[in-house]
Amino acid sequence: MWLVSALVAGILFTASSLLTRHILKGNKDSWAFSFYYSAVGALISMPFALNSLQIPNTISPWLLMLFVGFLIMAQNFLNFKSANFIPASVTGTISKFRLVWVFILGLLLAQEAFNWNKLIGICFTIIAGFVLLYKQNGVPDRVGIMYAFSSTFFYAFIIVMYQYLFQSFNSQSLTLFIFVFPALINLILMPNRFARIGGLFKAFKIPLIIACACGGLGNLAMNYALAQGNSTSTLVIIESFLIITLVLEGLFTKEKGNLFRKVIATLLAVAGALVIRLT
């Protein structure tokens, strides 16, 4: 069953990334989209969380969850902002840098043992980034890559915080609250919030809801597969869907520029992710 869940997660994440690019291409409102992504994800995950709710009865885990909510809000905003400028496959390739930071933080904070295979995978990932940046003369592309790259820093710290949150929340409850808190924070902090939220919905409606729903369901499917005890294989399958994203974006969003460079970077990024995950 884990294999079906992993494949479903990969398909859903691919659909979500392509629809996100379709919606946000051309500097659309990525902050309003970030709100929808978290809000729809919260609604989808709520029934699963309420069925086996596990929450702490002390204030410290909730404060940590609030802090993580801010980190997730920032990570989502930067990641979705990159979709204003660059294709889904490029965003996905750059996102693999999160594995680099998780590896480094593991060495520094968790005192994990050094592993040469992981270092090789990291080298593949870094080379993929250089391939994308090489002779990159378009200002929008460079801006988009910087947004995507910045989001990977926040992701790494979020993963570190998850280790502490899992001591107080089960996976279903954690999935719910990592959507709820960013949605509320977005709603509070976003300037001119109701006009922006309403404007984005009016412009896209069904694609917007489908994109966000795919993201929420993808997280649930991934967490279910991970809970079956096949974490490495699950993540490898999901990482490999980046190649499918590259193929589909040429058909779906008609973005075929710099195709050779994107193919090389995508293959390097996936190879790096697989080496890291299989270690």
N, C-alpha and C positions, 0 to 999 in steps of 0.2 A: 504493500500500500504506500510505503514511503516513496517509491519510484514514481507512482502516479502523481502524488502530491508535489514532488520536486519538478516534474515535467509541467504540471499545471502552473506552479509558481513561476517557472521560466517563461511560459507563454503569457501569463498575466503581466509580468514585469515588462516583457517586450512590448505588449500592446499598450501598456501605460506610458512607456517612454516615447513611443512613436506618436501617440495621441497628444502627449504633453508638448512635444515639439510642434505638432500641427497647430495646437492652440496658442502657444506662446511665441511662435516665430514672428519676428517683426516687432519686438519690444512690447508685447502685450503685458498685462498686469500680473507679474509673477508673484507678488505678495498676496493678492486676492486668490490666485490659484493655490498658493501654499495653505491658505485658510481652508479652502474647499477640500484639499487633499487630506488634511488632518480631520476635518469635520466628518467627511464621508467615511474615512477609515474608522473613526470612533463609532459611528452608527453601525457599520458592518461588524465590527468586532464586539460590540456590546452584548449581543445574545450569548456568544461563546464565553465571554468573561463572566457574565452573571450566572451561567450554568455551573461554574466552579470558581466562584470569587474567592480570592485570597489577598487580603490587604492587611497592612500593619496597624497596630493600635497605639503606636508611638509617633511623635512628631518628626523625628529625625529622618526616617525614610521618605516622608512626604516632602520635606524640605529638599532632600536630594532629588526627588522626582521633579519638583518645581525647577530646580537648577538644570536638570537634564532636559526639561521641556524647553527652556530657553536655548539650550544647545541645539536641540532638534529643530526648533523654529529657524535658527540661523542657518543650520545645515540645509534645510529644505529650501529656504529662500535663495541661498547662493546656488544650489543645484538647479532649481527651477529658473533662476535668472540666467544661467548659462544657456538654457534652452531658447532664450530670446535671440541668441547669436550663433549657436553651433548645432549641428545635427545630433541626433540621439546617439549614434555610434561613437562620435567623438566624446560626448559627455560620458558615455559608458566606459570608454577607454581611459579617460582621465580619472574616473572614479576608482579605478584599480589602485591608484596611489594610496587609497585608504589602507590597503594591506601593508604598505611600506610603513606607515605611521603606527599601525597596530603592532607590527613586528618590533619597531624601535621602542615604543612604550612598554611592550612586554619585557624587553631586555632591561629597561631603566627602572620601571616601577614594580613589575611582578617578578623580576629576577629570573626570567625564563632562560633556559639553556640556549646558547648560540647554536644555530643550525645552518650548515653550508647550503643545503638544498633551498632553504628559504631565501638565503642571500642571492642565489642564482635566480630564483623567481623574481626577486625584487629588482635585480639588474635588468631582466627582460621588461619589467613594468616601466622602469625609468627610461630605457631605450625607446619604448613605445611613445613616451611623452616627448622625447627629443625628436622623434620622427614627425610627430604632429606639429611641433613648433619650428622645425627646420624651414628656413626661408618663408616664414609665415608673415606675409606683408599686409594682409587685410586686418585693419584695426578692429572691426567687429569680432573676427575670429579670435584674435589675441585676447580681447576683453572677455569673451565667452570662456575661453580656456582658463583664464585666471579665476573667473567665478567658480568654475567646476573644480579647479585645483584647490581653491580656498575651502570649499565645502568638505574636502577629504580630511582636513585637519580636525574639524568639528566632529566628523564621523568617528575618528579614532578615539577621541576623548569620550564620546557617547558609549562606545563599546566597552571602554574601561569602567565607566560608571555602571553599566549593566551588571557587572560582576557583583557589585554591592546590592543593587536593586533586586536581583534574583534571590537574595537572602530573605526578602520580605514579600515579594510578589511571585506568583506562579506565571507561566508564560502567557496564559490567556489574559490575566489581569494586567500584566505589564504591557501587552499589546494594546489593550484598551487605553491605558493611561498615557502611553507615549503618543497617542493620537489626541486624546482629550486635552492634555495640558498645552501642547502647541496651538491647538485650535483656539482655546480661550486666550492665550497670550497674544496670538495674532489679532483676535477680535478687539482686545483692549488697546494694543499699541498702534494698529494700522490707522493712519490719518484718513479722514473722509471714508470710513470703513463701509458704511451701508451703500453708498453710491458706487463704490468700486466693486463690492461683492455683487451687487445687483447688475452692474454693467457687464461684468464678465459672464454672468449667467445668461443675461439677455443675448449676448453675442454668440455663445456657443452651446448652451443648454445640454443637449444629449451627449456630445463628445466630451464635455467637461465632466459630467457625472460618470460616464463610462471610464474615462481615464483615471479618475480618483478611485472609483470602485475597484478597478483592476489592481491598483496599487494596494488598497486595503485587503482585498482577497488574496493577492500575491503574498503579502506578509503572513496571513493566516495559514496559507498552504505551506509556505516555507517553514513556519514554526511547527506545524504538525509533522512535517517530514523530519525536522531536526529532533523532535521529541521521540521519534521511533528509533533513535540511536544510530542513524546513518548520516551523521553531520557532515563528514568529509565528502562522501559521494553526493549528498544533496547539494552542497555548495558548489561542487565541481560542475554538476549539471546546470545549475542556475548561471554560473559564470560563462559557460559555453554558449548560452543563448545570445551573447553579445554578437557573435558571428551572424546569427539569424537576423538580429536587429540591423546590422550593416546591410545585409541583402535586401531586407524588406523596405528600408528607408529609401532605397533607390526606386522602388516601385510605388511606395505609398506617398512619400513626401517629395519625390522627384529630385532628391539631392545627390548628384553624382559627381560633384566637383572634387578634385584631388583624390579620385577614387583609389589610385595605386597606393598613395601614401596612407590613406585610411585603412586599406586592406592590410598593409604591412603592420601598421600600428595596432590594429585590432587583433591580429594573429599573435603579435608579441605580447600584448596585454593579457590575452586569454591564456597563452602559454605560461606567462609569469604567474597568473592566478592559479592555474592548475598545479604548477610545481609547489607553490606555497600551500595550497589546500591539501595536496596529497602527502605533504610531509608529516 
